[in-house]
Amino acid sequence: MVKSDRFLYFRNPGNARVFPFLVVVQHRLLEGLDTRVVVPLARKEHLGTRALTRLNPQWTVEKQAVVFLAQQLGAVPRSSLGKPLGTLESKSSEILSALDVLFAGV
């Protein structure tokens, strides 16, 4: 079986003040690509009440209240991510549900 980056989260090498973490959401079958499809986790305090429940689930990650911003999905070079901080595999059903809302409206 191919080792997967799916659901691993990393420190954001970009705007970490607002978006401290990036979560890999691409399927393990695409592990050979040099890029990773990621979704940012935003600090909840920067969003106010704008989060939509199914599209933007909320969790505590590394002792920070964060919101999964499915609508800000993007791709980054794998080499820019560094070492993973942990996994959100326990949140996989919420992550996949948010992506279903984004792509299929369900």
C-alpha positions in Angstrom: 0.0 0.0 0.0 1.2 3.5 -0.8 2.0 5.7 2.2 -0.4 8.7 2.0 -0.2 12.3 3.0 -4.0 12.5 2.9 -5.4 14.2 6.0 -2.0 15.2 7.3 -1.7 18.8 8.4 1.3 21.1 8.1 2.4 24.5 9.3 1.5 27.0 6.6 4.7 28.4 5.0 2.7 31.4 3.8 0.2 33.5 5.8 0.4 31.6 9.1 -1.1 34.4 11.2 -4.6 33.9 9.7 -4.1 30.4 8.2 -1.7 28.6 10.5 -2.2 25.1 9.0 -2.8 23.4 5.6 -4.5 20.0 5.4 -3.7 17.6 2.5 -7.0 16.3 0.9 -5.9 14.6 -2.3 -6.3 10.9 -2.7 -3.4 8.5 -2.1 -3.4 7.4 -5.7 -1.9 10.8 -6.6 1.0 10.6 -4.2 3.4 10.5 -7.1 2.6 14.1 -8.1 5.0 16.9 -7.0 2.0 18.9 -5.7 -0.5 18.4 -3.0 -4.1 19.7 -2.9 -4.6 21.4 0.4 -7.3 23.2 2.4 -6.3 26.0 4.8 -7.3 25.9 8.4 -8.1 29.5 9.5 -8.0 30.8 13.0 -11.6 31.1 14.1 -11.2 34.6 15.5 -10.4 35.9 12.0 -13.7 34.6 10.6 -16.3 35.9 12.9 -19.6 34.1 12.2 -19.1 33.6 8.4 -18.4 29.8 8.6 -21.1 27.5 7.1 -21.5 24.4 9.2 -21.0 21.6 6.6 -18.7 23.5 4.3 -16.5 24.8 7.2 -16.3 22.4 10.1 -14.5 23.7 13.2 -12.0 21.9 15.4 -9.2 22.5 17.8 -5.8 21.8 16.3 -2.5 22.4 18.2 -4.6 24.1 20.9 -6.0 26.6 18.4 -9.7 27.0 17.4 -9.6 26.6 13.6 -12.1 26.4 10.7 -11.6 24.2 7.6 -12.1 26.5 4.6 -13.0 24.1 1.8 -13.8 26.9 -0.5 -10.1 28.0 -0.4 -8.8 24.7 -1.7 -5.6 25.0 -3.7 -2.4 23.2 -4.8 1.1 23.7 -3.4 4.5 22.1 -4.2 5.0 19.0 -1.9 8.5 20.3 -1.1 7.0 23.5 0.5 5.1 21.7 3.2 7.9 20.5 5.4 7.3 17.9 8.1 3.7 17.0 9.1 2.5 18.1 12.5 -0.1 15.5 12.8 -3.2 13.9 11.1 -6.8 14.8 10.9 -7.8 11.3 9.8 -10.3 11.2 12.7 -12.1 14.1 11.0 -12.0 12.5 7.6 -15.8 12.1 7.3 -16.3 15.9 8.1 -13.5 16.8 5.6 -15.0 14.6 2.8 -18.5 16.0 3.6 -17.2 19.5 3.3 -15.6 18.7 -0.1 -18.9 17.1 -1.2 -20.7 20.3 -0.4 -18.1 22.3 -2.4 -18.1 20.1 -5.5 -21.6 18.5 -5.5 -23.7 20.8 -3.4 -24.8 17.9 -1.2 
